[in-house]
Amino acid sequence: QLQLVESGGGLVQPGGSLRLSCTASGVTLDEYAIGWFRQAPGKEREGPLCISSSEGSIYYVDSVKGRFTISRDNAKTTVYLQMNSLKPEDTGVYYCAAVHDITLDIAAILQRGMDYWGKGTLVTVSS
């Protein structure tokens, strides 16, 4: 059973950077797409902000393009979200999620949704 744990959240000033980690246990991520989602205070969860598919395709929503970068480690157990030029509206709980994607492209992943979820890590962008 795949389990996901997020880490790396915290308080950062506007314009600053943070790197979030999503670490898998139980299995490696070779055959899973990983996405990052966000829930701002008082709002519904939004996303995916970005997706990394197992075959190397990457997707970003327009609001984070050029500022956020999703990547995987070589051990295939951790996915990172590098967040630069952070804005107050980036504040929220960030969740990583996974779906087995061996037969899915990005469009299909977006339509199908995710099966496994972490518990989230809080990011606060404030001066």
N, C-alpha and C positions, 0 to 999 in steps of 0.2 A: 504494500500500500504506500503510495507516494505521499510524503508529508513535506510541507514547505514552511520555512521559517524566515521571516523578514528581519533585517537589522539595519542599523545605520542612520535611523532617523534622529532628529534633534532640532534645536533652534539655530537658525541661520539668518543673517541680515539680508535684506534685498540686494540682489546682485551677487550674492555668494553662491557657493557650491556645496553639494553633498553627494555622497555615493551610497546608494542603498544596495544591500545584498539580499538575495533570495537563495537560501541553501536547502537542497533537497536531501531527504533521508529515505531509506527504504529501497530506492532505485536510482540509477543515474538518469540524466535528462536527455540521453541520446535520441529518444524517440518522442520527445515532448516539445510542444510549443509552449513558451512562457510569455505571459503578458503581465504588464503592470497596470494597475487601476488606482483610482484615487477617490476618496470620499471627503469632501470639504465639510466643515462644521455646519450642521443643519441642512445638509443637502444629501441627495441620493448619490450612491456610488456612480462614478463616471468611468468610461473607458471601453476598450483598452486605450491607454495612452500610447502604448507601444507593444509590439510583439516581436519575439525572436522565434522563428520556426526551427525545427530540428535540422532542416536541410540548408539553413543559412539565410533565408529570406527575412527581411526586416520591414516592419511597418511602424510609422509614427503618425499620430493624429496631428493636425496642422498646428495646434496650440503649443506643441512641444518641439516641433521640428527645429533643428539648429541649436537647441538648448539641451535636450536630453539625448543620451546615448545608451542603448541597451547592448550588453555583451555577455558572453559566456566564458567561463574558465576552461582550461584544457582538461581538467579532471572531470568535466561535465557534471558537476554537482552543484554549481553555483552560477546564478545569473545576476548581473549587476545592472544598476541604473545610475548612470552618472548624470547628475542634474546641475547645470550651470545657469548663470544669469537668472537666479531664482527670483520670483515675484511674490508679493503677498498672496496673490490668488492661487499660488501653487500650494498653499497651506492645506493640509489634510492628512488623513490616514492613508498610507500607501500600501496596497495589497499586491502580492504576486499571485499568479494563478497559472495552472497548467492544463493542457489537454494532450492526449496521445494523438499525434498528428501524422503518423506514417503515411496516410493516404490523403492528407488534407493540404491544400494550399492556403495562402493568407486569406483569400476571400472566403473560403469554406470555414476557416477557423473563426473569422469574424462572425459568420452567420451561426455557427454551431455553439460557440461559447466555450467556457472553461469548466472542467470537472473538479479540479483540486484547488483549494484556496489556503493561503496562509492567514494568520490572524492580524497582520498589519503592523506597520510602524509609523509613528506620528512624525510628520514634518511640519515645523512652524517657521514661516518666513515673516520676520518682523524686526523692526528696528527698536 
